[in-house]
């Protein structure tokens, strides 16, 4: 699956636009990781556990978005974006979205 944050794919022609696709996950943080992150934020430095969790979550939502594009008959996604928001102070929503398209190589 070709994925681009641009609106086109150099070297490919978009032959059909199939519509918006997205992948979504909502994660909760456990009390231990929140406490550790709070202490770390006071002292400074990277929150490695939270960084790894976010990277894993982004990969998961990309896979879900690609699955939706494939189910619509697409072979590429253009204008892909991520959106992340906090819900209720302990939940984080991660979403990847874009436009599923059919392409052919020029």
C-alpha positions in Angstrom: 0.0 0.0 0.0 1.4 3.4 -1.0 0.8 6.0 1.6 1.6 9.7 1.1 0.9 12.9 3.0 0.9 14.7 -0.3 -2.2 15.0 -2.5 -0.6 13.1 -5.4 1.9 10.3 -6.0 4.8 11.2 -8.4 5.2 8.5 -11.0 1.6 7.3 -10.5 -1.7 8.3 -12.0 -4.8 8.4 -9.7 -7.4 6.6 -11.7 -10.2 6.5 -9.1 -10.9 8.2 -5.7 -12.6 5.8 -3.3 -13.2 8.1 -0.3 -12.0 8.7 3.2 -10.5 5.9 5.2 -9.3 5.9 8.8 -7.8 3.7 11.5 -8.5 4.4 15.2 -7.4 3.3 18.6 -8.1 4.5 22.1 -5.4 3.7 24.7 -5.5 4.1 28.5 -2.4 4.6 30.6 -2.0 2.6 33.7 -1.5 4.3 37.1 2.1 3.1 37.3 3.1 4.5 34.0 1.4 7.8 34.7 3.2 8.1 38.0 6.5 7.3 36.5 5.9 9.7 33.6 5.0 12.4 36.1 8.2 12.0 38.0 10.2 11.9 34.8 8.6 15.1 33.5 9.8 16.9 36.7 13.3 15.8 36.1 13.3 16.1 32.3 14.1 13.6 29.6 12.3 11.3 27.2 9.4 9.2 28.4 10.6 6.1 26.6 7.7 3.9 27.6 5.1 6.4 26.4 7.1 7.0 23.2 7.1 3.3 22.4 3.4 3.1 23.1 2.7 6.0 20.8 4.8 4.5 18.0 3.1 1.1 18.4 -0.3 2.9 18.4 0.5 4.8 15.2 1.6 1.6 13.5 -1.7 -0.1 14.5 -3.9 2.7 13.2 -1.9 2.8 9.9 -2.6 -1.0 9.5 -6.3 -0.4 10.2 -6.5 2.4 7.7 -4.8 0.3 5.1 -7.2 -2.5 5.7 -10.1 -0.2 5.1 -8.5 1.1 1.9 -7.9 -2.4 0.7 -11.5 -3.4 1.4 -12.7 -0.5 -0.8 -10.4 -1.7 -3.6 -7.7 0.9 -3.1 -4.0 0.4 -3.6 -2.8 3.8 -2.2 -3.7 6.5 0.3 -3.1 10.2 -0.3 -3.4 13.2 2.1 -2.7 10.9 5.1 -2.6 12.6 8.5 -2.4 11.6 12.2 -4.7 13.1 14.8 -4.1 12.5 18.5 -6.3 13.8 21.4 -6.6 13.2 25.1 -9.9 11.9 26.4 -10.9 12.2 30.1 -7.3 12.7 31.2 -6.3 9.0 31.0 -7.3 8.0 27.5 -5.5 8.9 24.3 -7.2 8.6 20.9 -4.9 8.1 17.9 -6.3 8.3 14.4 -4.7 7.9 11.0 -6.8 9.1 8.1 -6.6 9.9 4.4 -8.2 9.3 1.0 -8.2 5.8 -0.5 -7.4 5.8 -4.3 -6.7 3.4 -7.1 -3.5 4.2 -9.0 -1.4 2.9 -11.8 2.3 3.4 -12.5 3.1 5.8 -15.3 
